[in-house]
């Protein structure tokens, strides 16, 4: 059974402030009036009609709830633990109060609601503010080398002094050194023996699994050296410039290198295929299969559907050669667009061929990865652009997944003349989780 508890709390200033913000309007006969006396809270229920007869003993932050009782218009302020709730008199009557649970995580957890009256009396009611377990959404570099610092991003990374935050790599390998924690990001040193797989993060509020895999080896299409079952080269007019530790330190063996030429800031002003392009045009009878026919890729398409997949890769743009114009065009092509036998680049500007664009310099006018490798993700659902960045009316589909071209060109925005270097590794297609 729930019990209301009557206490005195030194919050006169809060009560006075709340009274002032309520305002007055003497000419309105039905204006909101604060009542005297003490409120009685009988129970709390959800707002959802189908479960409105359920009783609540707790609720997640930001959720709306309904307090039911008597003389509830005597309440002028309300706290959940030590976080103040926003009271809207439009949703307050003598018998009900609709209020949102504060969105801020409590600093001091008492598992109580505090209701303050105009005479500064405080009535308490047992109620838990539920905080979600951590959400682990992305990682700065999914291929961060053991011994290096990496950062995971998400929310609710709560490091309680009694229950410290813990990170566990796949196969229960613990992270022994966390370097920085905020509510939305955690940096740590990748353990020497970290295997490929999901990462778990545990807080006082529960344990959650990452929405990605560290050192993800699923469905790698191009790894530029065959180390993860991907292809080591393109197959077309431009097979790609492949390097290893020169001039950029590798993240994972060989990588694709774009650079060695100037890029104009004018929209579409640079066409440098030799320096900033790689083609893969299928030729199955010569050992270059259609990408969508690869067993793992074919299985993912059937299981998840095209719009629930994403392309990922690691990228490196050095501070010495920042990127300031044009877009990386990620163009999956179908056999009707190009094959090795029908070689031609007319599909680059084909208006009905949707593609994904990566143009990270557009917000600040310049971009580099701070001399680190990072992981880039582009959802297939966002493969909806033309070469100039405008919307493409053609829907992206499985038929467009037999070949692949990466080409730094156009994008539809004016930039600045530059001499960029862009390195790319481990191109893979994986589910959106």
C-alpha positions as CSV (number, residue, x, y, z in Angstrom):
1,X,0.0,0.0,0.0
2,X,1.3,3.5,-0.9
3,X,1.5,6.1,1.9
4,X,1.5,9.8,1.8
5,X,3.9,11.4,4.1
6,X,3.4,14.9,5.6
7,X,6.6,16.8,6.3
8,X,7.9,20.4,6.5
9,X,10.4,21.4,3.9
10,X,12.3,24.6,3.8
11,X,11.3,25.7,0.3
12,X,9.4,28.8,0.9
13,X,11.2,30.7,-1.8
14,X,10.3,28.0,-4.4
15,X,6.6,28.1,-3.3
16,X,6.6,31.9,-3.6
17,X,8.2,31.8,-7.1
18,X,5.7,29.2,-8.2
19,X,2.8,31.4,-7.0
20,X,4.2,34.4,-8.9
21,X,4.5,32.4,-12.1
22,X,1.0,31.1,-11.9
23,X,-0.1,34.7,-12.5
24,X,-3.5,36.2,-11.7
25,X,-6.5,37.3,-13.8
26,X,-9.2,38.6,-11.6
27,X,-11.6,39.2,-14.5
28,X,-11.8,35.5,-15.4
29,X,-14.3,33.6,-13.4
30,X,-12.9,30.2,-14.3
31,X,-9.3,31.1,-13.8
32,X,-7.0,28.6,-12.1
33,X,-7.0,29.0,-8.3
34,X,-4.4,27.6,-6.0
35,X,-6.1,25.8,-3.1
36,X,-5.0,25.7,0.6
37,X,-4.5,22.7,2.7
38,X,-2.7,19.4,2.0
39,X,-2.9,17.2,-1.2
40,X,-3.7,13.5,-1.0
41,X,-2.2,11.4,-3.7
42,X,-4.0,8.1,-4.1
43,X,-2.2,6.5,-7.1
44,X,-0.5,7.3,-10.4
45,X,-1.5,5.9,-13.8
46,X,-0.3,6.1,-17.4
47,X,-2.0,8.3,-20.0
48,X,-2.3,5.7,-22.7
49,X,-6.1,4.9,-22.9
50,X,-5.6,1.1,-23.3
51,X,-3.6,0.9,-20.1
52,X,-5.0,3.8,-18.2
53,X,-6.4,1.6,-15.5
54,X,-2.9,0.3,-14.7
55,X,-1.1,1.7,-11.6
56,X,2.4,3.0,-11.8
57,X,5.2,2.7,-9.3
58,X,7.8,4.2,-11.7
59,X,8.2,5.7,-15.1
60,X,11.0,6.6,-17.5
61,X,12.3,10.1,-17.9
62,X,10.2,12.4,-20.1
63,X,7.2,10.1,-19.9
64,X,3.8,11.7,-19.2
65,X,1.9,10.4,-16.2
66,X,-1.3,11.2,-14.4
67,X,-1.5,11.7,-10.6
68,X,-4.9,11.0,-9.1
69,X,-6.0,12.1,-5.6
70,X,-7.7,15.0,-3.8
71,X,-7.0,18.7,-3.4
72,X,-4.2,18.5,-6.0
73,X,-4.6,22.1,-6.8
74,X,-2.8,22.9,-3.6
75,X,0.4,21.8,-5.2
76,X,2.6,24.7,-6.4
77,X,5.9,22.8,-7.1
78,X,6.9,19.1,-7.6
79,X,10.2,17.3,-7.6
80,X,11.0,13.8,-8.7
81,X,14.0,12.9,-6.6
82,X,16.0,16.2,-6.8
83,X,14.8,17.2,-10.3
84,X,12.0,19.8,-10.6
85,X,9.0,19.0,-12.8
86,X,7.3,21.5,-15.0
87,X,3.7,22.1,-13.8
88,X,1.1,23.3,-16.3
89,X,-2.1,24.5,-14.6
90,X,-4.0,23.7,-17.8
91,X,-3.5,20.0,-16.8
92,X,-4.2,20.4,-13.1
93,X,-7.5,19.9,-11.3
94,X,-8.6,19.1,-7.8
95,X,-8.3,15.3,-8.6
96,X,-5.8,14.9,-11.3
97,X,-2.4,16.3,-12.4
98,X,-0.8,15.4,-15.7
99,X,2.9,16.0,-15.6
100,X,6.1,14.9,-17.4
101,X,8.7,13.0,-15.5
102,X,11.8,15.3,-15.6
103,X,14.2,14.4,-18.4
104,X,17.3,15.0,-16.4
105,X,18.9,12.1,-14.5
106,X,18.6,12.6,-10.8
107,X,21.8,13.4,-8.9
108,X,20.5,12.2,-5.6
109,X,18.1,9.2,-5.9
110,X,15.5,9.0,-3.2
111,X,12.7,7.2,-5.3
112,X,10.2,9.8,-4.1
113,X,8.0,12.5,-5.5
114,X,8.0,15.7,-3.4
115,X,4.8,17.9,-3.6
116,X,5.2,21.4,-2.3
117,X,2.2,23.5,-1.2
118,X,1.8,27.3,-1.0
119,X,2.5,27.2,2.7
120,X,5.8,25.3,2.0
121,X,4.5,21.9,3.3
122,X,6.0,18.9,1.6
123,X,4.2,15.7,0.9
124,X,6.2,12.7,-0.3
125,X,5.1,9.7,-2.4
126,X,7.1,6.6,-3.3
127,X,7.9,6.6,-7.0
128,X,10.9,5.5,-9.1
129,X,12.3,7.5,-12.0
130,X,13.5,4.8,-14.4
131,X,16.7,5.5,-16.3
132,X,17.3,3.5,-19.5
133,X,20.3,1.2,-19.7
134,X,23.1,2.7,-21.9
135,X,22.5,3.0,-25.7
136,X,25.6,2.2,-27.6
137,X,25.1,3.6,-31.1
138,X,28.4,4.2,-32.9
139,X,32.1,4.0,-32.5
140,X,34.8,6.6,-33.6
141,X,36.6,3.8,-35.4
142,X,35.3,0.3,-35.5
143,X,38.8,-0.9,-36.5
144,X,40.7,1.0,-33.8
145,X,43.9,-0.8,-33.1
146,X,44.5,-2.5,-29.7
147,X,46.3,-0.1,-27.4
148,X,44.8,3.0,-29.1
149,X,42.0,5.2,-27.7
150,X,38.6,4.8,-29.2
151,X,35.2,6.5,-28.3
152,X,31.8,5.0,-28.3
153,X,28.7,7.3,-28.7
154,X,25.2,7.0,-27.4
155,X,23.4,8.0,-24.2
156,X,23.0,7.2,-20.5
157,X,26.6,6.3,-19.9
158,X,26.2,6.8,-16.1
159,X,29.3,6.2,-13.9
160,X,27.9,5.8,-10.4
161,X,30.4,6.0,-7.6
162,X,29.1,2.7,-6.2
163,X,28.5,1.0,-9.5
164,X,31.2,2.2,-12.0
165,X,30.5,2.0,-15.7
166,X,32.0,-1.1,-17.3
167,X,32.8,-1.9,-21.0
168,X,33.2,-5.5,-22.2
169,X,34.4,-6.4,-25.7
170,X,33.2,-9.6,-27.4
171,X,33.9,-12.9,-25.7
172,X,33.8,-11.1,-22.3
173,X,37.2,-9.4,-22.8
174,X,37.1,-6.5,-20.3
175,X,38.2,-2.9,-21.0
176,X,40.6,-2.1,-18.1
177,X,41.2,1.6,-18.9
178,X,38.4,4.1,-19.4
179,X,39.9,7.6,-20.1
180,X,36.8,9.8,-20.2
181,X,33.0,9.5,-19.5
182,X,30.2,11.8,-20.3
183,X,26.5,11.0,-20.6
184,X,26.7,10.6,-24.3
185,X,30.3,9.4,-25.0
186,X,32.9,7.1,-23.4
187,X,36.6,7.0,-24.4
188,X,38.7,3.9,-23.6
189,X,41.9,2.0,-24.5
190,X,41.1,-0.9,-26.8
191,X,42.4,-4.1,-25.0
192,X,45.3,-6.0,-26.6
193,X,43.3,-9.1,-27.1
194,X,40.0,-7.6,-28.2
195,X,38.2,-9.9,-30.7
196,X,35.8,-9.0,-33.4
197,X,32.1,-8.6,-32.2
198,X,29.6,-6.6,-30.3
199,X,30.5,-4.4,-27.3
200,X,28.5,-4.4,-24.0
201,X,28.3,-1.4,-21.7
202,X,27.0,-1.9,-18.2
203,X,25.8,1.0,-15.9
204,X,23.9,1.0,-12.6
205,X,20.7,1.0,-14.8
206,X,21.5,-2.1,-16.8
207,X,23.5,-3.6,-19.7
208,X,23.2,-2.9,-23.4
209,X,24.8,-4.3,-26.5
210,X,26.3,-2.1,-29.2
211,X,24.5,-1.5,-32.5
212,X,27.7,-2.3,-34.3
213,X,30.5,-4.8,-34.2
214,X,34.1,-3.9,-33.3
215,X,36.4,-5.0,-36.1
216,X,33.3,-6.0,-38.1
217,X,34.2,-8.7,-40.6
218,X,30.7,-9.3,-41.9
219,X,30.1,-9.0,-45.7
220,X,33.3,-7.1,-46.5
221,X,33.3,-6.3,-50.2
222,X,36.7,-4.6,-50.5
223,X,39.6,-4.8,-48.0
224,X,42.2,-4.2,-50.6
225,X,44.4,-7.1,-49.6
226,X,42.0,-10.1,-49.2
227,X,42.7,-10.4,-45.5
228,X,39.0,-10.4,-44.6
229,X,37.6,-12.2,-47.6
230,X,37.1,-8.9,-49.5
231,X,38.5,-8.0,-52.9
232,X,42.0,-6.6,-53.2
233,X,41.3,-4.4,-56.3
234,X,38.7,-2.8,-58.4
235,X,37.8,-4.0,-61.9
236,X,37.2,-1.3,-64.5
237,X,38.9,1.6,-66.1
238,X,40.2,2.6,-62.6
239,X,41.2,-0.3,-60.4
240,X,42.2,2.1,-57.6
241,X,45.6,3.1,-56.1
242,X,46.3,0.7,-53.3
243,X,48.8,1.5,-50.6
244,X,50.1,0.2,-47.3
245,X,51.6,2.4,-44.5
246,X,52.8,4.9,-47.1
247,X,52.1,7.8,-46.9
248,X,49.4,7.1,-44.3
249,X,49.8,4.5,-41.5
250,X,47.4,1.6,-42.2
251,X,44.5,0.8,-40.0
252,X,44.2,-2.8,-41.2
253,X,46.6,-3.7,-44.0
254,X,46.3,-2.2,-47.4
255,X,43.9,0.7,-48.2
256,X,42.5,2.7,-51.1
257,X,44.3,6.0,-51.7
258,X,42.7,9.0,-53.3
259,X,45.0,12.0,-53.8
260,X,47.9,13.5,-55.7
261,X,45.9,16.1,-57.7
262,X,44.3,19.5,-57.0
263,X,40.6,19.8,-56.6
264,X,38.8,23.1,-57.6
265,X,36.3,24.7,-55.4
266,X,33.9,25.4,-58.3
267,X,30.8,23.2,-58.4
268,X,31.7,20.1,-60.5
269,X,34.9,21.9,-61.5
270,X,37.2,18.9,-61.1
271,X,37.1,15.7,-63.0
272,X,40.1,13.6,-61.8
273,X,39.2,10.0,-62.3
274,X,42.8,8.8,-62.2
275,X,43.4,10.3,-58.8
276,X,40.0,10.1,-57.1
277,X,38.1,7.1,-58.5
278,X,37.8,3.4,-58.4
279,X,35.4,1.2,-60.4
280,X,34.2,-2.3,-59.9
281,X,32.3,-3.6,-62.9
282,X,31.3,-7.3,-62.7
283,X,32.7,-9.9,-65.1
284,X,31.7,-13.2,-63.5
285,X,33.4,-15.4,-66.1
286,X,36.7,-13.8,-65.2
287,X,36.3,-14.2,-61.4
288,X,34.7,-10.8,-60.7
289,X,31.2,-11.7,-59.5
290,X,28.2,-9.4,-59.2
291,X,28.4,-8.0,-55.7
292,X,24.8,-8.9,-54.8
293,X,25.5,-12.5,-55.7
294,X,28.1,-12.9,-53.0
295,X,26.6,-15.4,-50.5
296,X,26.8,-13.2,-47.4
297,X,25.5,-10.1,-49.3
298,X,22.7,-12.1,-50.9
299,X,21.6,-13.5,-47.6
300,X,21.5,-10.0,-45.9
301,X,19.5,-8.6,-48.8
302,X,16.9,-11.4,-48.3
303,X,16.8,-11.1,-44.5
304,X,16.8,-7.4,-44.0
305,X,15.7,-5.8,-47.3
306,X,17.8,-3.1,-49.1
307,X,16.6,-0.2,-46.9
308,X,17.6,-1.9,-43.7
309,X,21.2,-2.2,-44.8
310,X,24.1,0.3,-44.7
311,X,27.5,0.7,-46.3
312,X,30.4,1.3,-43.9
313,X,34.1,1.9,-44.3
314,X,37.1,3.4,-42.5
315,X,38.4,6.7,-43.7
316,X,41.4,8.9,-43.1
317,X,41.8,12.6,-44.2
318,X,45.1,14.0,-42.9
319,X,45.4,17.5,-41.5
320,X,48.1,18.2,-44.0
321,X,45.7,17.7,-46.9
322,X,42.2,18.7,-45.8
323,X,39.2,18.1,-48.0
324,X,37.3,21.3,-49.0
325,X,35.3,20.6,-52.2
326,X,33.3,18.0,-54.0
327,X,31.6,14.9,-52.6
328,X,32.6,11.3,-52.3
329,X,30.0,9.7,-54.5
330,X,29.2,6.1,-53.5
331,X,27.6,4.7,-56.6
332,X,26.2,1.1,-56.5
333,X,25.4,0.3,-60.1
334,X,23.3,-2.4,-61.8
335,X,24.1,-4.5,-64.9
336,X,21.8,-2.2,-66.9
337,X,24.1,0.7,-65.9
338,X,27.6,-0.8,-66.5
339,X,29.5,-4.1,-66.5
340,X,33.0,-4.8,-67.6
341,X,31.7,-5.8,-71.0
342,X,29.8,-2.6,-71.4
343,X,32.5,-0.4,-70.0
344,X,31.6,3.3,-69.9
345,X,31.2,6.1,-67.3
346,X,28.0,7.7,-68.5
347,X,26.2,6.4,-65.3
348,X,28.2,8.8,-63.2
349,X,25.8,11.6,-64.0
350,X,22.8,9.4,-64.7
351,X,19.8,11.2,-63.2
352,X,17.8,8.1,-62.4
353,X,20.7,6.3,-60.6
354,X,20.5,7.2,-56.9
355,X,23.6,7.2,-54.9
356,X,25.0,8.1,-51.4
357,X,27.1,11.3,-51.0
358,X,29.6,11.9,-48.3
359,X,30.6,15.6,-48.1
360,X,31.7,16.2,-44.5
361,X,33.4,19.5,-45.3
362,X,30.1,21.2,-46.1
363,X,29.3,22.4,-42.6
364,X,32.6,24.1,-41.8
365,X,34.2,24.5,-45.2
366,X,37.0,22.1,-44.5
367,X,37.4,18.6,-43.1
368,X,40.0,16.3,-41.8
369,X,39.9,13.3,-39.4
370,X,42.5,14.7,-37.0
371,X,45.1,12.3,-38.3
372,X,43.1,9.3,-37.2
373,X,41.1,6.6,-38.9
374,X,37.3,6.9,-38.4
375,X,34.3,4.8,-39.4
376,X,31.8,6.2,-41.9
377,X,28.2,4.9,-42.3
378,X,25.7,5.7,-45.0
379,X,22.3,4.0,-44.9
380,X,21.0,2.6,-48.1
381,X,17.8,4.5,-47.2
382,X,19.9,7.6,-47.8
383,X,21.0,6.5,-51.3
384,X,18.5,9.0,-52.8
385,X,20.7,11.7,-54.3
386,X,21.8,12.6,-57.8
387,X,25.4,13.5,-58.5
388,X,24.6,17.2,-57.7
389,X,23.1,16.4,-54.3
390,X,19.5,17.0,-55.4
391,X,16.8,14.4,-54.7
392,X,16.6,11.4,-57.0
393,X,13.1,10.2,-57.7
394,X,14.2,6.6,-58.5
395,X,14.1,4.2,-55.5
396,X,17.3,2.4,-54.6
397,X,16.8,-1.3,-55.2
398,X,18.6,-4.7,-55.3
399,X,19.0,-4.5,-59.0
400,X,21.5,-1.7,-58.4
401,X,23.9,-3.7,-56.3
402,X,26.0,-5.6,-58.9
403,X,28.8,-3.1,-59.2
404,X,30.4,-0.2,-57.2
405,X,32.1,3.1,-58.0
406,X,33.7,5.6,-55.6
407,X,34.4,8.9,-57.2
408,X,35.1,12.3,-55.6
409,X,33.3,14.7,-57.8
410,X,30.5,17.4,-57.9
411,X,28.1,17.3,-55.0
412,X,26.3,20.5,-55.9
413,X,28.1,22.9,-53.4
414,X,30.9,25.3,-54.0
415,X,33.9,24.7,-52.0
416,X,37.5,25.8,-51.9
417,X,40.5,24.8,-54.0
418,X,42.4,22.1,-52.2
419,X,44.7,19.1,-52.6
420,X,43.0,16.5,-50.5
421,X,44.0,13.0,-49.5
422,X,41.3,10.5,-48.7
423,X,42.1,7.0,-47.7
424,X,39.5,4.2,-47.4
425,X,39.5,0.7,-46.1
426,X,37.2,-2.3,-45.4
427,X,34.1,-1.4,-47.5
428,X,31.3,-3.5,-46.1
429,X,27.5,-3.7,-46.2
430,X,25.9,-4.7,-42.8
431,X,22.4,-4.4,-41.2
432,X,21.2,-1.2,-39.6
433,X,20.7,-2.2,-36.0
